[in-house]
Amino acid sequence: MNYRHAYHAGNFADCMKHALLLSLLRALGKKQTGFCVLDTHAGLGHYDLQGIEAEKTGEWHDGIARLLGQDIPALAEYQSAVEALGLYPGSPAFTQHVLRPQDHLMACELHPEDVKPLRRRFRGLPNVSVHHRDGYEALRALLPPKDVRRGLVLIDPPFEKPDDFTRCAEAISYVRNHFRAGIVAVWFPIKHRTPIHAFYNSLKDAKIPDLITCEFLLRPPLDPSQLNGCGFLVANAPYGFEAEAGSILDALAQYLTTADNPATNVRIERLTEE
């Protein structure tokens, strides 16, 4: 409950997560039939990059600030969405931006100080519902969706608790068993390799099929005291996602490499077969 994303909004991890999220949402939108999105840890919805929290860390200066105004074909949709939405959008804002009348967003947020502005942000929108509840519990309460067969579950916890990787693995398994047509996407931090290997192995041991993991590293993951990179794991990815994700990550690596982080590295791996 102490994690405040306002300090980190628009950083390299947000750029990676939201560019890949838009890729998944665009794939869902290729079919005329409606889809639903369940965002388990929705946050505020929007963040002020000129605010006290964002300027205290300044992380966005080495993130979204390096991308805006640049001609980057692989990131064009992400860039235009940020410019159209204003401030820095959170994942529910990016999702709502691409929803059609037949689609629906269920945004869950447990933090009492964040759920209020989230509700204000989406008040009056018939295809967005905001839930003040635990995101993991919401998986069991809200899935499978009643009116649609397709969709996306985004799981993006703050990873402040020691069991978050375990809970994510359990959540992926649950969604794949109870919402088989749904895509599952999980963002996670990479500080050092040990918990990442354990996370991957737990998914393999659970025999969860069709898993792809994308990693974006600013530096080798050797220091567990800092965020050295992040990952985005997708279950039941749409056709062509691996190639598109590669283009997105390569573009991010090109523009987010700095003198302090000259060894930016990307990696896409299929953990389990379809």
KOLPAGU-671878 format. One line per 3 residues: number of its first residue (from 0); their letters; for each residue x, y, z of N, C-alpha, C. Coordinates in Angstrom, 2 decimals. Last residue first. Layout:
<rs>
NUM = A = X/Y/Z/X/Y/Z/X/Y/Z | ...
</rs>
This chain:
<rs>
273 = EET = 2.71/-23.55/-27.75/1.25/-23.42/-27.79/0.58/-24.76/-27.48 | 5.46/-23.83/-25.39/4.86/-23.90/-26.72/3.33/-23.81/-26.61 | 7.05/-21.49/-23.21/6.35/-22.75/-23.44/5.66/-22.69/-24.81
270 = LRE = 8.70/-19.25/-23.63/8.93/-20.14/-22.49/8.28/-21.49/-22.68 | 10.32/-17.56/-26.03/9.12/-18.38/-25.85/9.43/-19.39/-24.75 | 11.68/-14.34/-25.54/11.85/-15.79/-25.46/10.50/-16.48/-25.32
267 = IRV = 13.52/-11.53/-26.19/12.20/-12.12/-26.32/12.39/-13.63/-26.39 | 15.33/-8.80/-24.96/15.27/-10.24/-25.13/13.83/-10.68/-25.22 | 17.71/-6.12/-25.00/16.34/-6.63/-25.10/16.39/-8.13/-25.38
264 = NTA = 19.69/-3.75/-23.23/19.58/-5.04/-23.90/18.12/-5.48/-23.92 | 22.01/-1.15/-22.75/20.61/-1.54/-22.87/20.49/-2.81/-23.72 | 24.43/-0.09/-21.85/24.36/-1.51/-22.21/22.92/-2.01/-22.29
261 = PND = 24.63/2.48/-20.90/25.02/2.24/-22.29/24.81/0.81/-22.77 | 23.48/4.39/-18.87/23.02/3.03/-19.15/23.34/2.67/-20.60 | 24.64/6.85/-18.88/24.64/6.11/-17.62/24.24/4.66/-17.80
258 = ATT = 24.15/7.61/-21.48/25.54/7.48/-21.05/25.65/6.70/-19.75 | 21.38/5.54/-22.61/21.99/6.78/-22.14/23.45/6.53/-21.78 | 18.71/4.35/-24.53/20.09/4.13/-24.11/20.73/5.47/-23.75
255 = LYQ = 16.32/4.95/-25.65/16.42/5.06/-24.19/17.81/4.71/-23.66 | 16.43/4.51/-28.37/16.17/5.87/-27.90/16.33/6.03/-26.39 | 17.05/1.79/-28.70/17.77/2.80/-29.46/17.63/4.18/-28.83
252 = ALA = 15.18/0.50/-27.11/16.59/0.40/-26.77/17.41/1.49/-27.47 | 12.84/1.08/-28.54/13.03/1.62/-27.19/14.50/1.60/-26.79 | 13.34/-0.44/-30.83/13.20/1.02/-30.93/13.40/1.68/-29.56
249 = DLI = 13.35/-3.01/-29.75/14.55/-2.50/-30.42/14.51/-0.98/-30.52 | 10.70/-3.19/-28.84/11.81/-3.19/-27.88/13.09/-2.67/-28.50 | 9.28/-3.10/-31.31/9.04/-2.12/-30.26/10.22/-2.04/-29.30
246 = SGA = 10.27/-5.35/-32.65/10.44/-4.02/-33.24/10.27/-2.93/-32.19 | 9.41/-7.37/-30.86/10.83/-7.18/-31.16/11.11/-5.80/-31.73 | 6.65/-7.14/-31.05/7.31/-6.81/-29.79/8.80/-6.58/-29.99
243 = EAE = 6.31/-8.10/-33.64/5.99/-6.70/-33.34/6.65/-6.26/-32.04 | 7.11/-10.77/-33.32/7.81/-9.90/-34.27/7.56/-8.43/-33.95 | 5.24/-11.66/-31.37/6.69/-11.73/-31.13/7.45/-10.78/-32.04
240 = FGY = 2.69/-11.32/-32.56/3.10/-10.49/-31.44/4.61/-10.50/-31.23 | 1.65/-12.91/-34.56/2.54/-11.83/-34.94/3.07/-10.99/-33.80 | -1.40/-13.65/-32.98/-0.47/-13.95/-34.07/0.36/-12.72/-34.41
237 = PAN = -1.48/-12.91/-29.41/-2.05/-12.94/-30.77/-0.97/-13.22/-31.81 | -0.65/-15.14/-26.68/-0.41/-13.93/-27.47/-1.03/-14.05/-28.86 | -0.99/-16.72/-24.38/-1.99/-16.73/-25.46/-1.87/-15.47/-26.32
234 = AVL = 0.63/-14.57/-22.12/0.07/-15.90/-22.38/-1.01/-15.78/-23.44 | 3.48/-12.65/-21.71/2.18/-12.75/-22.36/1.82/-14.22/-22.55 | 5.35/-10.50/-19.65/5.05/-11.87/-20.04/3.63/-11.95/-20.59
231 = FGC = 7.75/-8.34/-19.51/6.33/-8.32/-19.89/6.03/-9.69/-20.44 | 10.15/-6.84/-17.26/9.68/-7.86/-18.17/8.19/-7.72/-18.42 | 12.95/-4.61/-16.79/11.59/-5.08/-16.53/11.20/-6.11/-17.58
228 = GNL = 15.86/-3.50/-14.95/15.09/-3.74/-16.17/13.69/-4.18/-15.80 | 16.86/-2.77/-12.56/17.79/-2.88/-13.67/17.10/-3.12/-15.01 | 16.20/-1.08/-9.84/15.45/-1.60/-10.98/16.36/-1.60/-12.20
225 = QSP = 18.29/-2.10/-7.06/17.77/-1.14/-8.02/17.04/-1.85/-9.16 | 19.24/-4.06/-5.42/18.74/-2.86/-4.76/18.17/-1.85/-5.75 | 20.42/-6.18/-6.71/19.01/-6.32/-6.32/18.43/-5.09/-5.66
222 = DLP = 22.43/-6.07/-9.37/22.25/-5.33/-8.12/20.78/-5.38/-7.71 | 22.35/-7.39/-11.78/23.27/-7.89/-10.76/23.07/-7.23/-9.41 | 21.39/-7.42/-14.69/20.62/-7.54/-13.44/21.44/-8.16/-12.32
219 = PRL = 23.02/-4.93/-16.68/22.96/-6.32/-16.22/22.26/-6.42/-14.87 | 20.66/-2.36/-17.67/21.99/-2.78/-17.24/21.91/-4.23/-16.80 | 18.17/-2.17/-18.73/19.04/-1.00/-18.82/20.48/-1.36/-18.53
216 = LFE = 16.32/-4.52/-20.51/17.31/-4.30/-19.45/18.11/-3.04/-19.72 | 13.41/-6.04/-21.07/14.10/-4.81/-21.43/15.02/-4.45/-20.28 | 11.87/-8.96/-22.32/12.67/-8.31/-21.30/13.36/-7.09/-21.88
213 = CTI = 9.05/-11.00/-22.68/9.83/-9.90/-23.26/10.58/-9.22/-22.12 | 7.93/-14.30/-23.12/8.40/-13.27/-22.22/9.27/-12.26/-22.97 | 5.13/-16.28/-23.75/6.21/-15.50/-24.34/6.64/-14.45/-23.32
210 = LDP = 3.47/-19.35/-23.68/4.00/-18.23/-22.89/5.17/-17.59/-23.62 | 1.85/-21.78/-24.20/1.86/-20.56/-25.01/2.26/-19.32/-24.22 | 0.57/-23.40/-21.18/1.04/-23.34/-22.57/1.12/-21.92/-23.10
207 = IKA = 1.74/-24.36/-18.12/0.90/-23.35/-18.75/1.40/-23.16/-20.18 | 2.88/-26.21/-16.32/2.50/-26.62/-17.68/1.49/-25.66/-18.32 | 4.01/-25.62/-13.98/2.54/-25.64/-13.99/1.98/-26.04/-15.35
204 = DKL = 6.64/-25.48/-14.75/6.22/-26.63/-13.93/4.70/-26.76/-13.91 | 6.59/-23.00/-16.05/6.86/-24.23/-16.82/6.38/-25.45/-16.06 | 6.12/-21.37/-13.87/5.15/-21.38/-14.97/5.34/-22.63/-15.83
201 = SNY = 8.38/-21.82/-12.36/7.08/-22.15/-11.78/6.02/-22.23/-12.86 | 10.37/-20.81/-14.03/10.32/-22.26/-13.77/8.97/-22.68/-13.18 | 9.82/-18.05/-13.93/9.72/-18.79/-15.20/9.57/-20.30/-14.95
198 = FAH = 10.35/-17.63/-11.18/9.05/-17.31/-11.77/8.84/-18.10/-13.06 | 13.05/-18.30/-10.99/12.07/-19.05/-10.21/10.66/-18.84/-10.77 | 14.16/-16.35/-12.68/14.29/-17.77/-13.02/13.25/-18.60/-12.27
195 = IPT = 13.49/-14.13/-11.10/12.96/-14.25/-12.47/13.04/-15.71/-12.92 | 14.88/-14.38/-8.70/13.41/-14.48/-8.69/12.80/-14.63/-10.08 | 17.64/-14.29/-9.89/17.11/-15.41/-9.12/15.58/-15.47/-9.08
192 = RHK = 18.50/-11.94/-11.21/17.98/-13.06/-11.97/17.27/-14.13/-11.14 | 17.37/-8.70/-10.05/18.40/-9.71/-10.26/17.73/-10.98/-10.75 | 15.33/-7.03/-11.08/16.42/-6.48/-10.28/17.62/-7.41/-10.32
189 = IPF = 12.74/-6.41/-13.02/13.93/-7.26/-13.04/15.03/-6.54/-12.27 | 9.18/-6.42/-12.48/10.50/-5.78/-12.41/11.60/-6.83/-12.52 | 6.54/-7.15/-14.83/7.29/-7.45/-13.62/8.65/-6.77/-13.64
186 = WVA = 3.26/-7.52/-16.18/4.49/-6.73/-16.09/5.20/-7.11/-14.79 | 1.49/-9.82/-18.02/1.99/-9.53/-16.68/3.27/-8.71/-16.80 | -1.42/-10.66/-19.73/-0.17/-9.93/-19.79/0.24/-9.54/-18.37
183 = VIG = -3.36/-13.00/-21.42/-2.90/-12.56/-20.12/-1.56/-11.86/-20.30 | -6.25/-13.20/-23.45/-4.81/-12.96/-23.38/-4.48/-12.54/-21.95 | -8.91/-15.64/-23.50/-8.31/-14.38/-23.08/-6.79/-14.37/-23.18
180 = ARF = -10.04/-18.02/-23.94/-9.85/-17.17/-25.12/-9.15/-15.87/-24.78 | -10.26/-19.04/-21.35/-9.32/-19.65/-22.29/-9.07/-18.80/-23.53 | -10.65/-18.50/-18.52/-10.92/-17.54/-19.59/-9.99/-17.89/-20.75
177 = HNR = -9.85/-20.46/-16.77/-11.22/-19.97/-16.66/-11.61/-18.95/-17.73 | -7.21/-21.12/-17.25/-8.18/-22.21/-17.05/-9.62/-21.73/-17.10 | -5.95/-18.70/-17.43/-5.87/-19.59/-18.59/-6.87/-20.75/-18.47
174 = VYS = -6.44/-17.69/-14.86/-7.06/-17.06/-16.03/-7.04/-18.00/-17.22 | -4.87/-19.45/-13.27/-6.32/-19.34/-13.09/-7.00/-18.77/-14.33 | -2.27/-18.99/-14.22/-2.86/-20.32/-14.32/-4.38/-20.25/-14.21
171 = IAE = -1.99/-16.30/-13.49/-1.91/-16.69/-14.90/-2.57/-18.05/-15.09 | -2.17/-16.53/-10.69/-3.18/-15.78/-11.44/-3.18/-16.15/-12.91 | 0.14/-17.93/-10.05/-1.17/-18.53/-9.76/-2.27/-17.84/-10.55
168 = ACR = 2.01/-16.01/-10.85/2.00/-17.33/-11.49/0.66/-18.02/-11.27 | 1.35/-13.95/-9.05/1.22/-13.75/-10.49/1.15/-15.08/-11.23 | 2.02/-15.12/-6.62/0.62/-14.77/-6.89/0.38/-14.53/-8.38
165 = TFD = 4.79/-15.31/-6.96/3.98/-16.52/-6.76/2.52/-16.24/-7.08 | 5.47/-12.62/-7.12/5.74/-13.49/-8.26/4.92/-14.78/-8.16 | 4.65/-11.75/-4.54/3.99/-11.23/-5.75/4.26/-12.11/-6.97
162 = DPK = 5.65/-12.34/-2.04/4.95/-13.41/-2.75/4.30/-12.94/-4.05 | 6.83/-10.10/-0.90/7.70/-11.21/-1.32/6.99/-12.30/-2.11 | 5.61/-6.98/-2.23/5.47/-8.10/-1.31/6.28/-9.30/-1.81
159 = EFP = 5.89/-5.18/-4.21/6.47/-4.80/-2.92/6.44/-5.96/-1.92 | 4.82/-5.17/-6.81/5.93/-6.06/-6.44/6.67/-5.54/-5.21 | 2.59/-3.84/-7.74/3.78/-3.05/-7.42/5.00/-3.89/-7.05
156 = PDI = 1.12/-5.63/-10.61/1.22/-5.28/-9.19/2.50/-4.49/-8.91 | -0.46/-6.09/-13.11/0.66/-5.16/-12.98/0.79/-4.71/-11.52 | -2.05/-7.76/-15.53/-1.68/-7.91/-14.13/-0.38/-7.13/-13.91
153 = LVL = -4.69/-7.68/-17.70/-3.40/-7.06/-17.41/-3.15/-7.12/-15.91 | -6.37/-9.70/-19.84/-6.18/-9.46/-18.42/-4.78/-8.90/-18.22 | -8.52/-9.36/-22.57/-7.16/-9.24/-22.07/-7.21/-9.01/-20.57
150 = GRR = -10.75/-11.22/-24.78/-10.33/-10.13/-23.93/-8.88/-10.23/-23.50 | -13.84/-12.83/-25.78/-12.44/-12.46/-25.98/-12.06/-11.36/-25.00 | -16.50/-13.19/-25.31/-15.64/-14.38/-25.21/-14.16/-14.03/-25.29
147 = VDK = -18.91/-11.36/-23.36/-17.95/-11.49/-24.47/-17.09/-12.71/-24.24 | -20.54/-11.28/-21.12/-21.12/-10.94/-22.41/-20.19/-11.10/-23.60 | -19.19/-12.02/-18.74/-20.51/-12.56/-19.05/-20.90/-12.41/-20.51
144 = PPL = -15.81/-13.20/-18.30/-16.79/-12.13/-18.53/-18.10/-12.70/-19.05 | -15.06/-15.80/-15.85/-15.01/-15.24/-17.22/-16.05/-14.14/-17.39 | -14.21/-13.00/-13.76/-13.93/-13.87/-14.91/-14.63/-15.21/-14.75
141 = LAR = -14.74/-11.68/-11.43/-15.15/-11.04/-12.68/-14.90/-11.89/-13.93 | -13.78/-13.10/-9.22/-15.12/-12.53/-9.18/-15.62/-12.10/-10.55 | -11.23/-13.85/-9.81/-12.20/-14.90/-9.53/-13.63/-14.38/-9.54
138 = LAE = -10.06/-11.37/-10.17/-9.96/-12.39/-11.22/-11.03/-13.46/-11.04 | -10.33/-10.04/-7.77/-11.22/-9.68/-8.87/-11.18/-10.70/-10.01 | -8.24/-10.92/-6.26/-9.58/-11.41/-5.92/-10.55/-11.15/-7.07
135 = YGD = -6.24/-9.42/-7.49/-6.19/-10.88/-7.58/-7.56/-11.49/-7.26 | -7.02/-6.78/-6.85/-7.00/-7.24/-8.23/-6.97/-8.75/-8.37 | -9.30/-5.76/-4.41/-8.03/-6.43/-4.67/-8.05/-7.05/-6.07
132 = RHH = -11.24/-2.84/-5.26/-11.07/-4.19/-4.73/-9.68/-4.71/-5.08 | -13.27/-0.89/-6.56/-12.37/-0.71/-5.42/-12.20/-2.06/-4.75 | -13.57/-0.64/-10.01/-13.84/-1.48/-8.85/-12.80/-1.21/-7.76
129 = VSV = -15.18/0.91/-12.68/-14.07/0.98/-11.73/-14.46/0.24/-10.47 | -15.92/0.36/-16.08/-16.35/0.21/-14.69/-15.12/0.18/-13.80 | -16.81/1.59/-19.21/-15.73/1.49/-18.22/-16.35/1.36/-16.84
126 = NPL = -18.83/2.13/-20.97/-18.08/0.89/-21.18/-16.83/0.80/-20.30 | -19.98/4.60/-20.32/-20.77/3.38/-20.15/-19.98/2.09/-20.30 | -18.72/7.09/-18.39/-18.39/6.30/-19.57/-19.06/4.92/-19.43
123 = GRF = -19.20/8.38/-16.02/-20.09/8.66/-17.14/-19.78/7.89/-18.40 | -15.87/8.55/-14.92/-17.29/8.72/-14.60/-18.09/9.05/-15.86 | -13.17/8.27/-15.17/-14.01/7.47/-16.07/-15.50/7.59/-15.78
120 = RRR = -12.06/10.04/-13.28/-11.55/10.01/-14.64/-12.53/9.34/-15.60 | -13.27/9.36/-10.90/-13.58/10.65/-11.52/-13.19/10.65/-12.99 | -12.04/6.88/-10.46/-13.48/6.95/-10.70/-13.86/8.27/-11.35
117 = LPK = -9.44/7.77/-10.04/-9.72/6.83/-11.12/-11.20/6.84/-11.46 | -9.65/9.34/-7.76/-9.42/9.99/-9.05/-9.64/9.07/-10.24 | -10.28/7.01/-6.02/-11.16/8.17/-6.17/-10.89/8.93/-7.47
114 = VDE = -8.17/5.20/-6.02/-9.43/4.79/-6.66/-10.36/5.99/-6.86 | -6.07/6.29/-4.59/-5.98/6.23/-6.05/-7.32/5.92/-6.71 | -6.56/6.10/-1.92/-6.26/7.44/-2.45/-6.20/7.46/-3.97
111 = PHL = -6.96/3.36/-1.49/-8.08/4.29/-1.32/-7.83/5.68/-1.88 | -5.92/0.82/-3.62/-5.45/1.95/-2.82/-6.55/3.00/-2.70 | -7.03/-1.00/-5.42/-7.25/-1.19/-4.00/-6.89/0.03/-3.17
108 = ECA = -8.67/-1.13/-8.48/-7.64/-0.45/-7.71/-7.98/-0.55/-6.23 | -9.52/-2.20/-11.72/-9.53/-2.48/-10.29/-8.38/-1.74/-9.61 | -11.60/-1.77/-14.42/-10.37/-1.28/-13.80/-10.46/-1.46/-12.29
105 = MLH = -12.73/-3.13/-17.22/-12.95/-3.25/-15.78/-11.63/-2.92/-15.09 | -13.99/-2.06/-20.29/-12.84/-2.06/-19.38/-13.33/-2.19/-17.95 | -15.30/-3.32/-23.36/-15.51/-2.91/-21.96/-14.21/-3.03/-21.18
102 = DQP = -16.80/-2.77/-26.66/-15.75/-3.25/-25.76/-15.98/-2.71/-24.35 | -18.57/-1.56/-28.35/-18.85/-2.95/-27.98/-17.82/-3.54/-27.01 | -17.46/0.98/-28.85/-18.70/0.87/-28.06/-18.99/-0.56/-27.59
99 = RLV = -13.90/0.45/-28.31/-15.04/0.73/-29.17/-16.32/0.57/-28.35 | -10.89/1.68/-26.86/-12.12/0.92/-26.77/-13.14/1.39/-27.80 | -8.62/3.21/-26.80/-8.83/2.39/-28.00/-10.12/1.58/-27.95
96 = HQT = -8.72/4.55/-24.37/-8.47/5.32/-25.59/-8.79/4.53/-26.85 | -8.82/2.63/-22.43/-10.06/3.34/-22.76/-9.92/4.11/-24.07 | -6.05/1.96/-22.41/-7.07/1.00/-22.81/-8.35/1.71/-23.25
93 = FAP = -4.84/4.30/-21.48/-4.47/3.77/-22.80/-5.55/2.81/-23.30 | -6.10/4.34/-18.97/-6.33/5.42/-19.92/-5.95/4.99/-21.34 | -5.12/2.07/-17.68/-6.55/2.15/-18.01/-6.87/3.26/-18.99
90 = SGP = -2.28/2.70/-17.54/-2.77/1.63/-18.41/-4.28/1.71/-18.67 | -2.02/6.33/-17.53/-1.81/5.00/-16.98/-2.44/3.97/-17.89 | -0.52/9.01/-19.38/-1.63/8.09/-19.14/-1.17/6.82/-18.44
87 = YLG = 0.60/12.03/-18.30/1.08/10.73/-18.72/0.01/9.72/-18.38 | -0.94/14.69/-20.07/-0.24/14.26/-18.86/0.55/13.00/-19.20 | -2.69/13.38/-23.03/-2.18/14.41/-22.14/-1.64/13.84/-20.83
84 = LAE = -3.74/11.93/-25.15/-4.36/11.80/-23.84/-3.88/12.86/-22.86 | -2.19/12.51/-27.40/-3.63/12.75/-27.45/-4.25/12.77/-26.06 | 0.39/11.73/-26.64/0.14/13.12/-27.00/-1.36/13.44/-26.98
81 = VAS = -0.04/8.98/-26.21/0.43/9.83/-25.11/0.11/11.29/-25.41 | -0.78/8.23/-28.82/-1.72/8.06/-27.71/-1.32/8.93/-26.53 | 1.53/8.73/-30.28/0.33/9.52/-30.58/-0.70/9.39/-29.46
78 = QYE = 3.28/6.80/-29.14/3.57/8.23/-29.06/2.31/9.07/-29.27 | 1.96/4.40/-29.87/2.19/4.74/-28.46/2.44/6.25/-28.30 | 2.13/4.55/-32.65/0.82/4.47/-31.99/0.93/4.86/-30.52
75 = ALA = 4.95/4.63/-33.08/4.08/5.73/-33.50/2.74/5.71/-32.78 | 6.98/2.88/-32.69/6.35/3.43/-31.49/5.31/4.50/-31.82 | 7.97/2.25/-35.15/7.54/1.14/-34.30/6.80/1.61/-33.06
72 = PID = 8.71/4.86/-36.19/7.56/4.09/-36.71/7.07/2.99/-35.79 | 9.45/7.67/-34.85/9.81/6.30/-34.54/8.65/5.41/-35.00 | 10.47/10.73/-34.67/9.81/9.93/-35.71/10.27/8.48/-35.56
69 = QGL = 9.82/12.51/-31.63/10.70/11.73/-32.49/9.88/10.95/-33.52 | 8.05/13.62/-29.88/8.60/14.49/-30.92/9.56/13.79/-31.86 | 8.95/11.51/-27.20/8.01/12.47/-27.77/8.71/13.39/-28.76
66 = LRA = 11.16/10.13/-26.15/10.42/9.58/-27.29/9.51/10.60/-27.96 | 12.24/11.18/-23.91/13.16/10.89/-24.99/12.45/10.43/-26.27 | 10.10/11.29/-22.16/10.64/12.56/-22.68/11.59/12.34/-23.85
63 = IGD = 9.69/8.65/-21.33/8.82/9.20/-22.36/9.36/10.51/-22.94 | 12.73/8.50/-19.96/11.71/7.61/-20.50/10.94/8.30/-21.61 | 14.27/10.23/-18.67/14.98/9.18/-19.40/14.01/8.14/-19.95
60 = HWE = 12.27/11.72/-17.48/13.18/12.40/-18.40/14.00/11.41/-19.23 | 11.03/10.12/-15.65/10.38/10.27/-16.96/11.28/10.97/-17.97 | 12.46/10.33/-13.29/12.63/9.14/-14.12/12.06/9.31/-15.52
57 = GTK = 12.49/12.26/-11.32/12.91/12.64/-12.67/13.04/11.47/-13.63 | 11.88/12.24/-8.62/12.75/11.20/-9.15/13.29/11.56/-10.54 | 10.50/14.67/-8.40/11.42/14.27/-7.33/12.38/13.19/-7.82
54 = EAE = 8.75/14.85/-10.48/9.99/15.63/-10.58/10.99/15.26/-9.49 | 6.71/13.19/-9.58/7.45/12.84/-10.79/8.77/13.59/-10.88 | 5.85/14.62/-7.22/6.33/13.24/-7.16/7.19/12.88/-8.37
51 = IGQ = 5.08/17.17/-8.09/6.16/17.02/-7.12/6.74/15.61/-7.15 | 4.43/17.29/-11.69/4.09/17.28/-10.28/5.29/17.00/-9.39 | 4.80/17.01/-14.31/5.35/18.23/-13.73/5.07/18.30/-12.23
48 = LDY = 3.43/14.76/-14.92/4.89/14.66/-14.96/5.57/15.93/-14.46 | 0.73/13.45/-13.46/1.27/14.76/-13.82/2.80/14.70/-13.76 | -1.10/10.71/-14.73/-0.07/11.21/-13.82/0.52/12.51/-14.35
45 = HGL = -4.07/8.66/-14.70/-3.23/9.69/-15.31/-2.25/10.21/-14.26 | -4.78/6.33/-13.24/-5.30/6.56/-14.59/-4.52/7.58/-15.37 | -3.93/5.45/-10.76/-4.68/6.70/-10.86/-5.37/6.89/-12.20
42 = GAH = -4.27/1.82/-10.78/-3.62/3.07/-10.39/-4.53/4.27/-10.55 | -4.96/-0.84/-11.46/-5.14/0.24/-12.44/-4.46/1.55/-12.06 | -4.51/-3.83/-11.45/-3.86/-2.81/-10.60/-3.81/-1.51/-11.40
39 = TDL = -5.96/-5.30/-13.32/-6.04/-5.67/-11.91/-5.44/-4.63/-10.97 | -8.08/-4.84/-15.82/-6.83/-4.25/-15.34/-6.81/-4.41/-13.83 | -9.57/-6.57/-18.26/-9.54/-6.50/-16.80/-8.15/-6.03/-16.39
36 = VCF = -11.41/-5.91/-21.11/-10.08/-5.81/-20.50/-10.27/-5.72/-19.00 | -13.28/-7.58/-23.68/-13.19/-6.92/-22.38/-11.73/-6.89/-21.93 | -14.66/-7.08/-26.98/-13.74/-7.73/-26.04/-13.78/-6.96/-24.72
33 = GTQ = -16.94/-7.71/-29.76/-16.40/-6.98/-28.63/-15.44/-7.79/-27.78 | -16.23/-8.30/-33.24/-16.86/-8.66/-31.97/-16.16/-7.99/-30.80 | -14.47/-7.61/-35.28/-15.59/-6.74/-35.00/-16.25/-7.05/-33.66
30 = KKG = -10.93/-7.74/-34.84/-12.21/-8.42/-35.05/-13.35/-7.50/-34.60 | -8.95/-6.01/-34.11/-9.04/-6.37/-35.52/-10.33/-7.12/-35.85 | -8.68/-5.56/-31.42/-9.60/-4.72/-32.16/-9.73/-5.05/-33.63
27 = LAR = -6.64/-7.22/-30.62/-8.00/-7.56/-30.24/-9.02/-6.79/-31.07 | -4.48/-5.74/-31.65/-4.76/-7.07/-32.19/-6.19/-7.50/-31.85 | -4.58/-3.51/-29.99/-4.84/-3.34/-31.42/-5.16/-4.69/-32.07
24 = LLS = -3.85/-4.68/-27.57/-5.20/-4.13/-27.73/-5.55/-3.95/-29.20 | -1.17/-5.34/-28.07/-2.14/-6.39/-27.78/-3.57/-5.90/-28.00 | -0.10/-2.77/-28.46/0.02/-3.78/-29.51/-1.00/-4.89/-29.31
21 = LLL = -0.56/-1.60/-25.99/-1.29/-1.10/-27.15/-1.21/-2.08/-28.32 | 1.32/-3.09/-24.47/-0.11/-3.18/-24.19/-0.93/-2.72/-25.39 | 3.73/-2.17/-25.51/3.34/-3.55/-25.75/1.85/-3.77/-25.48
18 = AHK = 3.61/0.47/-24.56/3.76/0.23/-26.00/3.35/-1.20/-26.35 | 3.45/0.02/-21.80/2.31/0.60/-22.50/2.41/0.45/-24.02 | 5.94/-1.19/-21.09/4.65/-1.81/-20.77/3.53/-1.27/-21.65
15 = MCD = 7.87/0.70/-22.02/7.83/-0.68/-22.51/6.45/-1.29/-22.32 | 7.15/2.98/-20.55/7.23/3.03/-22.01/7.13/1.62/-22.60 | 7.42/2.04/-17.92/6.11/2.43/-18.43/6.10/2.45/-19.95
12 = AFN = 10.20/1.73/-17.87/9.33/0.57/-17.68/7.92/0.84/-18.16 | 11.20/4.31/-18.17/11.46/3.32/-19.22/10.52/2.13/-19.11 | 8.48/6.42/-16.91/9.87/5.96/-16.97/10.01/4.87/-18.04
9 = GAH = 5.90/7.29/-16.55/6.61/7.72/-17.75/8.04/7.28/-17.83 | 6.02/7.33/-13.01/5.23/7.41/-14.25/6.07/7.93/-15.41 | 7.14/7.26/-10.53/7.80/6.50/-11.59/7.10/6.60/-12.94
6 = YAH = 5.63/8.57/-8.68/7.07/8.83/-8.67/7.77/8.22/-9.88 | 3.11/7.52/-9.04/3.35/8.89/-9.49/4.84/9.23/-9.52 | 2.86/5.11/-7.77/3.39/5.09/-9.13/3.67/6.49/-9.65
3 = RYN = 3.73/4.26/-4.69/3.04/5.34/-5.37/3.64/5.47/-6.77 | 3.41/1.85/-2.15/3.90/2.15/-3.49/3.07/3.24/-4.13 | 2.18/1.14/0.18/3.04/2.31/0.22/3.53/2.72/-1.16
0 = M = 0.81/-1.20/0.00/0.00/0.00/0.00/0.85/1.26/0.00
</rs>
